[in-house]
Amino acid sequence: MNTVRVLLYVAVNHSWSLYQRDVKNAFLHGDLKEEVYMRIPTGHAQEAKEGLVCKLRKALYGLKQSPRAWYAKLSYPLMSQNFYKSDADSSMFTKKSFSSIIVVLVYVYDIIIIGDNKSGIEELKSFLHRSFAIKDLGKLKHFLGMEIAYSSKGLFINQRKYMPDLLKETRKLGAKPVETHVDGAKLNVDGEQLADVVKYQRLVGKLIYLTITRPDITYDVSLVNQFMHHPKKSHMDVVNRILQYLKRSPGRGIRMNKNSHTQIIGYTDADWARSSTDC
């Protein structure tokens, strides 16, 4: 369970408030520490002069330094407001007091604010608005391809809009749906070598991301993930089977019910699920 799911699970059981912010032109806020030069832009008054370049003081989109510069630009102000960076997840900042907590989760220019201190959250939002050009997206509904729906019973999260794009990319929109995935499949290192390894790796990576809200395919995706470096045709057949299974139920997700506790309970299979390569 990743950070987002944990926060949503805790939030629904504590009746915390969830808000989303979007920073406009986030990378342009970053201050560059290294010396970076670029060619004179087209149309500039000095464009015709040879040997002239521009020394950048601020980050631009496309620079490899831009994400790090933006992270530093955002993290320092947050820490100046007594937020502490998590040792487990550098994108999460927390501010605790004796009776309340505020959590800020950052992914590039998307920011989630969660907590039980409404006045503290309003102060934080005002501070961020003064520091950056920020768009208020209101109550959290969409985040990184995930959709969050609210009800009196709790939360429901899925990746329904992520599915059509994945099926379209793999040309599986017209594929026949199947009722079962490949539970109990036995994969090994033998067989015909797959020609397009990069395609396999990219597709499995997207399936891994989909397991955030589809735990029913987690085991099967973990199987095909074991052969990322040397995939065989049989492994790709399993990936295609997973896609056909997903096509049957694109709207499935995770329901987080309101409970009387915040304990996270999981299960494991001690016999390695009869794997022929791990036993």
N, C-alpha and C positions, 0 to 999 in steps of 0.2 A: 504494500500500500504506500503510495508516494505522499509527499508533503501536502498536496492539494486535497487529496481524499481524507487524510488524517484531520486537517483543519476543518473540512466540511463536516466530518463525523462529530468532532468535538463541538463545533458551532451549533449543530442542530440539537444536541443534547443539553447544551447550556443556554439555548435561546440567544446566542450572540447575534450581533448585527453584521451583515456582510455587504461590503461596498466594492465597487470597481472603478479604477481611474485609468485614463489613457494619457500618456505624456506625448504632446505634439512635438514632432521633430526631435525625438529624444537624443539621438546621437550628436546632434548639432550643439548640445549643451556641454559636451565633454571638453575638458582642457587637456591639450597634448603636453606630455612631459618630455617626449623624445623630439628630436629634430626631424621634421617631415617636410619635404618639398614637393611641389607639383608644377606642372607646366602652366604657363600663362593661359588663362581661359580664353576661348574664342570670343572676339569682340572687345577684349580689354584694350585700353588706350596704349598700353605698352606691348601689345601682342607682336608687333613687327620687329621689335628689338631682339637681336640674337643673344643667347647666353643668359637671359633673365629667367628666373623661376620665382615662385611664390613660397614663402615659408609659412606654414600653417600654424596658427595658434589654437584654433578650435578644430575639433574632429569633424570629419565629413563621412557621409554614407559611402561605404565601399572600402574604407581603411580598416586594416586588421586591428589597429589600435582603438577603434571607435567603441566597441562594446566595453572594453576595460575602462576607457576614459569616462564613459557614461555611468558605469557602475560606481566609480570613485566619486563622481559628481553628485550622485544621489545618496550614496551610503554615508558620506561625511556629514551632510546636514541631518540625516536621520539619527546618527549617533550623537550629534550635538544636542538632540532633543531627548537624550537618555534612552535611546533604543540600543539594544545589544544584538550583534550579529550572531546567528546560530552557528555552533561548531559543526553541527551535522549537515546543515544546508545553508550555504553562504548567501542564498537569495532570500532568506527569512530573517526578519528583524522583530524583536519582541521588546515590549515595555511593560514591566510589571510593577504593581504597587501592592500594598497589603490587601486590598479588597478588589482589585481589577487587573485586567490584562488587555493589551492591544497588540495584535500581530499584523505585520506588513509582509506580504509576499510579493517579490518583484520578479518579473520575467521580461527582460528587455524594456519595453515601454508600457507593458501592462502591469498594473499594481492592484492587488487585492488588500483591502483593509478589513480585519476581523477583530471583534472584541466585545466586551460587555460594558465598556465605559463610553457612553454616547457623547458626553461632553468632551472627553479626551479625543475621541475620533473626530469631532467637529473641529477642535483646535488643530489636530494634525492635518486635516483637509485644508484648512485656511493657511497653514504654514506651507504646504506643498503648492498651493495656488500662488502664494507670494514668491515662491522660489522658482517655479517653472510654469510653462504654459500647459495646463492640464485640463483635459475634458472629463467632466463628471458623467460617468455612465450609470450612476445610480446603483440599485440593488444588483448584486452579482447574478448574471444570467448566462453569460457566455465567457469561456476562458480557455484559450489554447485548443480550440476545436471541441471543447466540452460544453454541453448545455445543462443548466441547472434549473429544475422546476421545483416550486414550493407548494406545499399543502399543509393542512393541519396535522397530518401524520408524520411529516418530516420532509426530506429532500429526495429528489430523483435526478441522477446525473447520467447522461449518455453521450455518445459521439455520433448521433444520427446523421449529421451533415458531413461527417468525415468519411462515412461509408461509401456514398455514391462516387466521390472523387477517387477513392481507392479502387472500387470496382471498374470505374471508367478507365483508369490508368492501366489496369491489368486486362482490360477487354472482357470483363466478366459480367457486364450488365445484362447480357442475354443468356448467361449460363443457367443451367437447370439447378434450382436450389435443392439441397439435400437436408434430411432431417437430423443427421448425426455428423459430427466431425470425426476426427481420427483417434478417438480415445483408445488407448491400448496398442497403438501402432508400434511396430518393431522396426526401427531404422538402424542401418549399419553403414560401414564405410565402403562397401562393395557396390558395384554397379557402374553404369555409364556416366562419365564425367559431364557435368553441365557446361554448356558453351558460354553462357552469359552469367558469370559469377557476380558481377556488380549488380545486375538486375535482381538476382536472388537476395543479395545482402540488403539492398534498398527496400525490397518488399518485406522481408522478415523484420527489418527495423520498424517499418510502419505498423506491422502486426503487433510488435512489442508495445508500441505506443497505444494501440487499441486495447490492450489488456488492462489499461487503467479502469475502464468501465465494462470490460467483458472478461471477467475472471473465468468464464466457462471455457475459454480457449487458451488459458495460461499454460497448462501442461503441454498441449500440442505445440504451441509456439516455442516453448522451452526446448522441445525435441528438435525442431528444425533449426533452432538457434545454435545447437551444438555443432552444426556442420557448415558454419558460415564461411570458413576458409576453403573448404574443398567439397562443395555441394555436388550431389549426384542428381540424375534425372528423377530418381525415385523420391528424393527429398522435395523437388519442385512439385511433384504430383501431390504430395501431402499438403504443401502450401496452397495449391489450387483447390484441394478438397476443403481446406479451412475457409477459403473465400466463398465457395459454394454454400457452405454452412452459414456463413455470415449473411449471405444474400437472402436467406430465408427469414431472418429476423433482424433487420437493420436497426430497429428501434429499441432493442433491449439495452438495459443499463443496470445501474445499481440503485436500489432504494435504501436510503438511510433513515430508518425509523427513529422516532424519539423514544429513548429508553430512560430508565431511572439511573443509569450508570454510564461511564465513558470507557469501559474496559474493551479492548480490542482482542477478539478471540480468533485464533486460526487453527488449521489442522495440517498435518503432514503425513506422508506415506512413508513408512520406515523401510519398506522392502524395495525402494527405488522403482516402484511400479513395474516390476519385472523387466526392466530395461536390459537389453542384450549387450549394451556397451558399458554400463556402469556396474553391473553385478560382478 
